[in-house]
Amino acid sequence: MSASRRSLHPWLLSRWVIVPAVLLMLVFGWNVNVAMNATGEVRGQVVDATGQPVPNATVQLFERSFVVNTEKQRATTGPDGRFRFEGNASHAVQLQAEAPGIGKSERRTLRLLFRAQDADLPEPLVLNP
Amino acid sequence: MQRGFPWARHAVLVVVSALMLLPFYWVLKTAITDENIYAYPPRLLPQDPHPYNFVDVWYLIPFPRYLLNSIIVSVLAVVGNVVLNAMAAYALTQNFRAKKLVILLLLSCMLIPFQATIIPAYLITARIGLLNTYLGLALPLISTIVCIFIYKSAFEAVPRSLVEAARMDGLSEWRIIAHVLLPLSRPAIATNVILAFIWSWNSFMWPLIITRDADMQTLPLGLARFLSYMEDTTGALYAFVCLVLAPGILVFLMAQSAFIRGLTHGATKG
């Protein structure tokens, strides 16, 4: 038994064991992180040119494919100008807001680290006349 | 000069190494940015690096499937080379009639380019029903002549008396290979592993010919497909290149010292 233990250690310390083991642990850790954060929620805020929140603005979510961006969802902002999408299944989306009488925002691209990542838009969508 | 100024030798080697690594660095830099590779003046350091090009590659095409296919084919090729080449090399270290003719035949086969043998190889693969299969993909690289001779050189360096002693102890020929020759030929094994892995990993034409389904394609074919879709996004393309290169570089780094010993084994003998 002790002889087999002695012969086991050099194999365990071999780079052919350590490197794949480290890679497997990294992959496992990454997948745990993905599983915990893949809710598909995309949140953000819409403001006007003066920086005031815009309620009842319509926000469109476009999903990116190879060459086209297809509209997948629409949401309406709340009293604080905030919006939330659920069930986003893409890793790269575009967001655009519009409010009658106020204007339209530029289309903002939001790239995610994995599909359906729980994400907040870092800066609000600004409506311009 | 070499003894008096070792720093000068090292400085030259560092500069040469940096020059050789520069294209790899440039590929990686472009992959983690969206910079135009033709921008002038070129920037040495990446600006606003991000990993999103790698994410695009992973999701926009079935990259995990291509990766799995490439790994399976490469593992088959590596195992085939390590086992079959050892058997062939052991046979070539024995004395038998027409041995020189066999060696001459093997060496002359190395002169024939693979492209010239593609049609018969395809017909044979089709006849045995291995088109569009992993084994069919790995078949042309499952035993390579160069690697047979690397093994042969390593086996010939093992003292003959050792093999004779093993034979007198009652070991069969198979066990002599497995328990005497292979443990003493680790550099040759590493060389076989690296060469077989890199050749099968980079193989393009053979998989292109014998695969029918997109699900059976390997990474080089995926790269060509990706290029046709994403011709205007250099960053994503270079990210794909990085992901294709990484396993080969990793395997090489893990086995480089044994690989170099294996390649120089015959050169320094005698």
HADDOCK unambig.tbl for C-alpha pairs under 7 A between the chains (distance, minus, plus):
assign (segid A and resid 15 and name CA) (segid B and resid 254 and name CA) 6.86 0.50 0.50
assign (segid A and resid 66 and name CA) (segid B and resid 60 and name CA) 6.81 0.50 0.50
assign (segid A and resid 111 and name CA) (segid B and resid 52 and name CA) 6.70 0.50 0.50
assign (segid A and resid 113 and name CA) (segid B and resid 52 and name CA) 6.58 0.50 0.50
assign (segid A and resid 113 and name CA) (segid B and resid 55 and name CA) 6.24 0.50 0.50
assign (segid A and resid 114 and name CA) (segid B and resid 55 and name CA) 6.72 0.50 0.50
